[in-house]
């Protein structure tokens, strides 16, 4: 039986700059997801229907519900926290 064991990143505190980066990464995660779905033949639909390949999430990131955005934000946040907990630095070029 599979037991997930993600790296504990709870001690990592992100600066305001990295929190802003998290939102940009979240938006890009959504864009990459949307490109993949469209390539697979999915289209916008008011309700998700796997057989018809429709989903209400095929909209620009800023039109997603906060609930949907939270999934992408969490992915971005945990990715940045993992990078830092592994000893890497994330810095913006001047």
The first five atom37 places (N, CA, C, CB, O) and aatype in JSON, in Angstrom:
{
  "aatype": [20, 20, 20, 20, 20, 20, 20, 20, 20, 20, 20, 20, 20, 20, 20, 20, 20, 20, 20, 20, 20, 20, 20, 20, 20, 20, 20, 20, 20, 20, 20, 20, 20, 20, 20, 20, 20, 20, 20, 20, 20, 20, 20, 20, 20, 20, 20, 20, 20, 20, 20, 20, 20, 20, 20, 20, 20, 20, 20, 20, 20, 20, 20, 20, 20, 20, 20, 20, 20, 20, 20, 20, 20, 20, 20, 20, 20, 20, 20, 20, 20, 20, 20, 20, 20, 20, 20, 20, 20, 20, 20, 20, 20, 20],
  "atom_mask": [
    [1, 1, 1, 1, 1],
    [1, 1, 1, 1, 1],
    [1, 1, 1, 1, 1],
    [1, 1, 1, 1, 1],
    [1, 1, 1, 1, 1],
    [1, 1, 1, 1, 1],
    [1, 1, 1, 1, 1],
    [1, 1, 1, 1, 1],
    [1, 1, 1, 1, 1],
    [1, 1, 1, 1, 1],
    [1, 1, 1, 1, 1],
    [1, 1, 1, 1, 1],
    [1, 1, 1, 1, 1],
    [1, 1, 1, 1, 1],
    [1, 1, 1, 1, 1],
    [1, 1, 1, 1, 1],
    [1, 1, 1, 1, 1],
    [1, 1, 1, 1, 1],
    [1, 1, 1, 1, 1],
    [1, 1, 1, 1, 1],
    [1, 1, 1, 1, 1],
    [1, 1, 1, 1, 1],
    [1, 1, 1, 1, 1],
    [1, 1, 1, 1, 1],
    [1, 1, 1, 1, 1],
    [1, 1, 1, 1, 1],
    [1, 1, 1, 1, 1],
    [1, 1, 1, 1, 1],
    [1, 1, 1, 1, 1],
    [1, 1, 1, 1, 1],
    [1, 1, 1, 1, 1],
    [1, 1, 1, 1, 1],
    [1, 1, 1, 1, 1],
    [1, 1, 1, 1, 1],
    [1, 1, 1, 1, 1],
    [1, 1, 1, 1, 1],
    [1, 1, 1, 1, 1],
    [1, 1, 1, 1, 1],
    [1, 1, 1, 1, 1],
    [1, 1, 1, 1, 1],
    [1, 1, 1, 1, 1],
    [1, 1, 1, 1, 1],
    [1, 1, 1, 1, 1],
    [1, 1, 1, 1, 1],
    [1, 1, 1, 1, 1],
    [1, 1, 1, 1, 1],
    [1, 1, 1, 1, 1],
    [1, 1, 1, 1, 1],
    [1, 1, 1, 1, 1],
    [1, 1, 1, 1, 1],
    [1, 1, 1, 1, 1],
    [1, 1, 1, 1, 1],
    [1, 1, 1, 1, 1],
    [1, 1, 1, 1, 1],
    [1, 1, 1, 1, 1],
    [1, 1, 1, 1, 1],
    [1, 1, 1, 1, 1],
    [1, 1, 1, 1, 1],
    [1, 1, 1, 1, 1],
    [1, 1, 1, 1, 1],
    [1, 1, 1, 1, 1],
    [1, 1, 1, 1, 1],
    [1, 1, 1, 1, 1],
    [1, 1, 1, 1, 1],
    [1, 1, 1, 1, 1],
    [1, 1, 1, 1, 1],
    [1, 1, 1, 1, 1],
    [1, 1, 1, 1, 1],
    [1, 1, 1, 1, 1],
    [1, 1, 1, 1, 1],
    [1, 1, 1, 1, 1],
    [1, 1, 1, 1, 1],
    [1, 1, 1, 1, 1],
    [1, 1, 1, 1, 1],
    [1, 1, 1, 1, 1],
    [1, 1, 1, 1, 1],
    [1, 1, 1, 1, 1],
    [1, 1, 1, 1, 1],
    [1, 1, 1, 1, 1],
    [1, 1, 1, 1, 1],
    [1, 1, 1, 1, 1],
    [1, 1, 1, 1, 1],
    [1, 1, 1, 1, 1],
    [1, 1, 1, 1, 1],
    [1, 1, 1, 1, 1],
    [1, 1, 1, 1, 1],
    [1, 1, 1, 1, 1],
    [1, 1, 1, 1, 1],
    [1, 1, 1, 1, 1],
    [1, 1, 1, 1, 1],
    [1, 1, 1, 1, 1],
    [1, 1, 1, 1, 1],
    [1, 1, 1, 1, 1],
    [1, 1, 1, 1, 1]
  ],
  "atom_positions": [
    [[0.84, -1.18, 0.0], [0.0, 0.0, 0.0], [0.89, 1.25, 0.0], [-0.96, 0.0, 1.23], [1.86, 1.34, 0.76]],
    [[0.56, 2.18, -0.84], [1.32, 3.42, -0.99], [1.02, 4.38, 0.15], [1.0, 4.08, -2.33], [-0.14, 4.66, 0.45]],
    [[2.08, 4.87, 0.79], [1.95, 5.88, 1.83], [2.77, 7.09, 1.41], [2.41, 5.34, 3.22], [4.0, 7.04, 1.45]],
    [[2.12, 8.19, 1.0], [2.88, 9.37, 0.58], [3.74, 9.92, 1.71], [1.92, 10.46, 0.09], [3.34, 9.94, 2.87]],
    [[4.94, 10.35, 1.35], [5.87, 10.91, 2.33], [6.52, 12.16, 1.77], [6.95, 9.86, 2.73], [7.72, 12.16, 1.47]],
    [[5.73, 13.23, 1.62], [6.33, 14.46, 1.09], [7.33, 15.04, 2.09], [5.23, 15.51, 0.77], [7.24, 14.81, 3.29]],
    [[8.27, 15.8, 1.56], [9.24, 16.48, 2.41], [8.47, 17.5, 3.26], [10.37, 17.17, 1.56], [7.62, 18.23, 2.74]],
    [[8.78, 17.54, 4.55], [8.12, 18.5, 5.44], [8.7, 19.89, 5.17], [8.3, 18.1, 6.95], [9.87, 20.14, 5.47]],
    [[7.9, 20.76, 4.62], [8.35, 22.11, 4.29], [7.7, 23.15, 5.2], [8.03, 22.43, 2.83], [7.78, 24.35, 4.93]],
    [[7.07, 22.71, 6.26], [6.29, 23.62, 7.1], [7.14, 24.68, 7.79], [5.54, 22.83, 8.15], [6.62, 25.73, 8.17]],
    [[8.42, 24.45, 7.96], [9.29, 25.42, 8.62], [9.79, 26.51, 7.67], [10.48, 24.7, 9.25], [10.37, 27.5, 8.12]],
    [[9.57, 26.35, 6.38], [10.05, 27.32, 5.4], [9.11, 28.52, 5.37], [10.17, 26.68, 3.98], [7.91, 28.39, 5.14]],
    [[9.68, 29.68, 5.61], [8.92, 30.94, 5.56], [9.34, 31.68, 4.3], [9.16, 31.82, 6.85], [10.53, 31.9, 4.07]],
    [[8.38, 32.06, 3.51], [8.67, 32.74, 2.24], [8.57, 34.25, 2.38], [7.72, 32.25, 1.16], [7.7, 34.77, 3.08]],
    [[9.47, 34.95, 1.71], [9.44, 36.41, 1.67], [8.26, 36.86, 0.81], [10.78, 36.97, 1.11], [7.63, 36.06, 0.12]],
    [[7.97, 38.16, 0.88], [6.89, 38.71, 0.06], [7.17, 38.49, -1.43], [6.7, 40.21, 0.35], [6.25, 38.18, -2.19]],
    [[8.44, 38.65, -1.84], [8.8, 38.43, -3.24], [8.48, 37.01, -3.67], [10.28, 38.71, -3.46], [7.95, 36.79, -4.76]],
    [[8.79, 36.04, -2.82], [8.53, 34.64, -3.17], [7.04, 34.33, -3.14], [9.28, 33.7, -2.23], [6.56, 33.49, -3.91]],
    [[6.31, 34.99, -2.27], [4.85, 34.79, -2.27], [4.25, 35.33, -3.56], [4.2, 35.48, -1.04], [3.31, 34.74, -4.1]],
    [[4.77, 36.45, -4.06], [4.31, 36.97, -5.34], [4.68, 36.01, -6.47], [4.92, 38.37, -5.61], [3.89, 35.8, -7.39]],
    [[5.87, 35.44, -6.4], [6.3, 34.46, -7.4], [5.38, 33.24, -7.37], [7.76, 34.02, -7.15], [5.06, 32.67, -8.41]],
    [[4.96, 32.85, -6.19], [4.04, 31.71, -6.05], [2.78, 31.92, -6.87], [3.67, 31.49, -4.58], [2.32, 30.99, -7.54]],
    [[2.24, 33.12, -6.83], [1.02, 33.4, -7.6], [1.29, 33.32, -9.1], [0.46, 34.78, -7.23], [0.45, 32.83, -9.86]],
    [[2.45, 33.81, -9.53], [2.79, 33.74, -10.96], [2.98, 32.29, -11.4], [4.06, 34.56, -11.25], [2.57, 31.9, -12.49]],
    [[3.62, 31.49, -10.54], [3.79, 30.07, -10.85], [2.43, 29.38, -10.9], [4.71, 29.38, -9.8], [2.17, 28.57, -11.79]],
    [[1.56, 29.7, -9.96], [0.21, 29.1, -9.94], [-0.53, 29.39, -11.23], [-0.6, 29.63, -8.74], [-1.17, 28.5, -11.79]],
    [[-0.43, 30.62, -11.7], [-1.1, 30.98, -12.95], [-0.51, 30.18, -14.11], [-0.97, 32.5, -13.23], [-1.24, 29.71, -14.98]],
    [[0.81, 30.03, -14.13], [1.44, 29.28, -15.21], [1.09, 27.79, -15.14], [2.96, 29.47, -15.16], [0.92, 27.14, -16.17]],
    [[1.0, 27.25, -13.92], [0.58, 25.86, -13.75], [-0.79, 25.66, -14.4], [0.54, 25.47, -12.23], [-1.02, 24.67, -15.09]],
    [[-1.69, 26.61, -14.16], [-3.03, 26.51, -14.77], [-2.93, 26.58, -16.29], [-3.95, 27.64, -14.24], [-3.6, 25.82, -16.99]],
    [[-2.11, 27.5, -16.8], [-1.97, 27.64, -18.26], [-1.42, 26.36, -18.89], [-1.04, 28.83, -18.59], [-1.91, 25.93, -19.94]],
    [[-0.43, 25.75, -18.26], [0.14, 24.49, -18.77], [-0.92, 23.39, -18.74], [1.39, 24.07, -17.93], [-1.06, 22.63, -19.69]],
    [[-1.66, 23.32, -17.64], [-2.75, 22.34, -17.54], [-3.76, 22.55, -18.66], [-3.44, 22.44, -16.15], [-4.18, 21.59, -19.31]],
    [[-4.16, 23.81, -18.88], [-5.18, 24.11, -19.9], [-4.7, 23.73, -21.3], [-5.55, 25.59, -19.86], [-5.46, 23.18, -22.09]],
    [[-3.44, 24.03, -21.61], [-2.88, 23.65, -22.92], [-2.97, 22.13, -23.09], [-1.4, 24.13, -23.06], [-3.35, 21.65, -24.16]],
    [[-2.62, 21.4, -22.05], [-2.68, 19.93, -22.12], [-4.09, 19.42, -22.35], [-2.12, 19.33, -20.86], [-4.3, 18.52, -23.16]],
    [[-5.05, 19.99, -21.63], [-6.44, 19.56, -21.8], [-6.95, 19.86, -23.21], [-7.35, 20.24, -20.75], [-7.6, 19.03, -23.83]],
    [[-6.64, 21.05, -23.69], [-7.1, 21.42, -25.04], [-6.5, 20.48, -26.07], [-6.72, 22.89, -25.36], [-7.19, 20.07, -27.01]],
    [[-5.23, 20.12, -25.92], [-4.6, 19.17, -26.84], [-5.28, 17.81, -26.8], [-3.11, 19.01, -26.51], [-5.31, 17.08, -27.79]],
    [[-5.83, 17.47, -25.63], [-6.52, 16.18, -25.47], [-7.97, 16.24, -25.95], [-6.49, 15.75, -24.01], [-8.68, 15.24, -25.9]],
    [[-8.4, 17.42, -26.42], [-9.75, 17.55, -26.95], [-10.78, 18.09, -25.98], [-10.2, 16.24, -27.44], [-11.97, 18.11, -26.29]],
    [[-10.35, 18.53, -24.81], [-11.29, 19.09, -23.84], [-11.71, 20.48, -24.28], [-10.66, 19.13, -22.44], [-10.97, 21.2, -24.94]],
    [[-12.94, 20.84, -23.89], [-13.47, 22.18, -24.17], [-14.15, 22.71, -22.9], [-14.47, 22.15, -25.37], [-14.4, 21.97, -21.95]],
    [[-14.42, 24.01, -22.93], [-15.14, 24.61, -21.81], [-16.56, 24.06, -21.76], [-15.16, 26.15, -21.93], [-17.21, 23.89, -22.79]],
    [[-17.03, 23.79, -20.55], [-18.42, 23.4, -20.31], [-18.78, 23.82, -18.9], [-18.63, 21.88, -20.52], [-17.91, 23.86, -18.03]],
    [[-20.02, 24.11, -18.66], [-20.44, 24.6, -17.33], [-20.26, 23.55, -16.24], [-21.88, 25.04, -17.38], [-20.11, 23.9, -15.06]],
    [[-20.28, 22.29, -16.62], [-20.03, 21.21, -15.65], [-18.97, 20.27, -16.23], [-21.35, 20.43, -15.31], [-18.85, 20.11, -17.44]],
    [[-18.21, 19.65, -15.33], [-17.22, 18.68, -15.79], [-17.94, 17.42, -16.22], [-16.17, 18.38, -14.67], [-18.79, 16.88, -15.51]],
    [[-17.58, 16.95, -17.41], [-18.13, 15.72, -17.94], [-17.0, 15.02, -18.67], [-19.36, 15.98, -18.9], [-16.61, 15.42, -19.76]],
    [[-16.46, 13.97, -18.05], [-15.31, 13.27, -18.62], [-15.63, 12.64, -19.97], [-14.82, 12.21, -17.66], [-14.77, 12.6, -20.85]],
    [[-16.84, 12.15, -20.14], [-17.17, 11.51, -21.41], [-17.28, 12.52, -22.56], [-18.48, 10.74, -21.28], [-16.96, 12.21, -23.7]],
    [[-17.74, 13.73, -22.24], [-17.85, 14.79, -23.26], [-16.6, 15.67, -23.3], [-19.07, 15.65, -22.99], [-16.46, 16.53, -24.17]],
    [[-15.7, 15.43, -22.35], [-14.47, 16.23, -22.22], [-14.78, 17.71, -22.09], [-13.54, 15.99, -23.42], [-14.25, 18.55, -22.81]],
    [[-15.67, 18.02, -21.13], [-15.97, 19.42, -20.84], [-15.58, 19.71, -19.39], [-17.48, 19.74, -21.08], [-15.7, 18.85, -18.52]],
    [[-15.12, 20.93, -19.16], [-14.76, 21.35, -17.81], [-14.96, 22.86, -17.67], [-13.31, 20.96, -17.47], [-14.66, 23.61, -18.6]],
    [[-15.45, 23.3, -16.53], [-15.61, 24.73, -16.3], [-14.28, 25.42, -15.99], [-16.58, 24.96, -15.17], [-14.24, 26.64, -15.84]],
    [[-13.21, 24.67, -15.9], [-11.9, 25.24, -15.55], [-11.1, 25.7, -16.76], [-11.1, 24.22, -14.79], [-10.0, 26.23, -16.6]],
    [[-11.62, 25.52, -17.95], [-10.91, 26.01, -19.15], [-11.24, 27.48, -19.37], [-11.3, 25.17, -20.4], [-11.89, 27.86, -20.35]],
    [[-10.78, 28.28, -18.44], [-10.93, 29.73, -18.47], [-9.6, 30.33, -18.03], [-12.12, 30.22, -17.56], [-8.78, 29.63, -17.44]],
    [[-9.38, 31.61, -18.28], [-8.16, 32.25, -17.77], [-8.08, 32.11, -16.24], [-8.12, 33.74, -18.18], [-9.11, 32.07, -15.56]],
    [[-6.88, 32.05, -15.73], [-6.63, 31.87, -14.29], [-7.43, 32.86, -13.45], [-5.15, 32.02, -13.99], [-8.02, 32.48, -12.44]],
    [[-7.45, 34.12, -13.85], [-8.14, 35.13, -13.03], [-9.65, 34.95, -13.01], [-7.8, 36.51, -13.54], [-10.34, 35.61, -12.23]],
    [[-10.18, 34.07, -13.85], [-11.62, 33.79, -13.84], [-11.97, 32.52, -13.06], [-12.12, 33.66, -15.26], [-13.14, 32.19, -12.9]],
    [[-10.96, 31.82, -12.57], [-11.21, 30.62, -11.76], [-11.78, 31.02, -10.4], [-9.92, 29.79, -11.59], [-11.55, 32.13, -9.92]],
    [[-12.5, 30.11, -9.81], [-12.97, 30.33, -8.43], [-11.76, 30.28, -7.5], [-14.07, 29.26, -8.01], [-10.73, 29.7, -7.84]],
    [[-11.89, 30.88, -6.33], [-10.79, 30.83, -5.37], [-10.45, 29.39, -5.0], [-11.15, 31.62, -4.11], [-9.29, 29.06, -4.75]],
    [[-11.45, 28.54, -4.97], [-11.24, 27.13, -4.67], [-10.32, 26.48, -5.7], [-12.57, 26.38, -4.62], [-9.39, 25.74, -5.34]],
    [[-10.57, 26.75, -6.97], [-9.75, 26.18, -8.05], [-8.34, 26.78, -8.03], [-10.41, 26.43, -9.41], [-7.36, 26.07, -8.23]],
    [[-8.25, 28.09, -7.8], [-6.94, 28.75, -7.73], [-6.1, 28.16, -6.59], [-7.11, 30.27, -7.53], [-4.88, 28.04, -6.71]],
    [[-6.75, 27.8, -5.51], [-6.03, 27.29, -4.34], [-5.24, 26.02, -4.67], [-7.02, 27.02, -3.2], [-4.15, 25.81, -4.13]],
    [[-5.78, 25.18, -5.52], [-5.07, 23.96, -5.93], [-3.75, 24.32, -6.6], [-5.95, 23.1, -6.89], [-2.7, 23.76, -6.28]],
    [[-3.79, 25.28, -7.55], [-2.58, 25.7, -8.25], [-1.63, 26.44, -7.32], [-2.94, 26.58, -9.44], [-0.41, 26.26, -7.41]],
    [[-2.17, 27.26, -6.44], [-1.34, 27.98, -5.47], [-0.61, 27.02, -4.55], [-2.19, 28.95, -4.65], [0.58, 27.22, -4.26]],
    [[-1.29, 26.01, -4.09], [-0.66, 25.05, -3.19], [0.48, 24.31, -3.89], [-1.7, 24.05, -2.66], [1.54, 24.08, -3.3]],
    [[0.26, 23.93, -5.14], [1.32, 23.28, -5.92], [2.53, 24.18, -6.04], [0.81, 22.89, -7.31], [3.66, 23.74, -5.83]],
    [[2.31, 25.45, -6.37], [3.4, 26.41, -6.51], [4.1, 26.65, -5.18], [2.87, 27.73, -7.07], [5.33, 26.64, -5.11]],
    [[3.32, 26.85, -4.13], [3.87, 27.12, -2.81], [4.75, 25.97, -2.32], [2.76, 27.38, -1.82], [5.86, 26.19, -1.85]],
    [[4.24, 24.76, -2.44], [5.01, 23.61, -1.98], [6.25, 23.37, -2.83], [4.13, 22.36, -1.99], [7.27, 22.89, -2.33]],
    [[6.18, 23.72, -4.11], [7.36, 23.58, -4.97], [8.46, 24.54, -4.53], [6.99, 23.84, -6.45], [9.62, 24.14, -4.41]],
    [[8.11, 25.79, -4.28], [9.11, 26.76, -3.83], [9.65, 26.37, -2.46], [8.5, 28.18, -3.78], [10.86, 26.45, -2.23]],
    [[8.78, 25.96, -1.57], [9.24, 25.54, -0.23], [10.19, 24.34, -0.33], [8.03, 25.18, 0.66], [11.18, 24.28, 0.39]],
    [[9.89, 23.4, -1.21], [10.76, 22.24, -1.38], [12.13, 22.67, -1.9], [10.12, 21.23, -2.34], [13.15, 22.22, -1.39]],
    [[12.15, 23.54, -2.91], [13.41, 24.02, -3.48], [14.27, 24.62, -2.37], [13.15, 25.06, -4.6], [15.46, 24.34, -2.29]],
    [[13.67, 25.45, -1.53], [14.42, 26.1, -0.45], [14.84, 25.09, 0.61], [13.57, 27.21, 0.19], [15.97, 25.16, 1.1]],
    [[13.98, 24.17, 0.96], [14.34, 23.19, 1.99], [15.44, 22.24, 1.52], [13.11, 22.38, 2.39], [16.13, 21.63, 2.34]],
    [[15.62, 22.12, 0.2], [16.7, 21.3, -0.34], [18.01, 22.07, -0.45], [16.32, 20.76, -1.71], [19.02, 21.53, -0.9]],
    [[17.99, 23.34, -0.02], [19.21, 24.12, 0.04], [19.44, 25.07, -1.12], [20.33, 23.21, 0.12], [20.5, 25.68, -1.2]],
    [[18.49, 25.2, -1.99], [18.63, 26.12, -3.12], [18.13, 27.5, -2.72], [17.85, 25.59, -4.35], [17.37, 27.66, -1.77]],
    [[18.57, 28.5, -3.46], [18.1, 29.86, -3.27], [17.31, 30.28, -4.5], [19.29, 30.84, -3.01], [17.66, 29.94, -5.63]],
    [[16.26, 31.03, -4.26], [15.48, 31.59, -5.35], [15.57, 33.1, -5.21], [13.98, 31.08, -5.34], [15.04, 33.68, -4.26]],
    [[16.25, 33.72, -6.16], [16.45, 35.17, -6.1], [16.11, 35.77, -7.46], [17.9, 35.52, -5.69], [16.39, 35.19, -8.51]],
    [[15.52, 36.95, -7.42], [15.22, 37.68, -8.65], [16.46, 38.46, -9.05], [14.01, 38.64, -8.46], [17.13, 39.07, -8.22]],
    [[16.76, 38.42, -10.34], [17.88, 39.21, -10.85], [17.56, 40.69, -10.71], [18.18, 38.86, -12.34], [16.41, 41.1, -10.85]],
    [[18.58, 41.47, -10.43], [18.38, 42.93, -10.32], [18.21, 43.58, -11.65], [19.54, 43.56, -9.59], [18.04, 44.79, -11.73]]
  ]
}
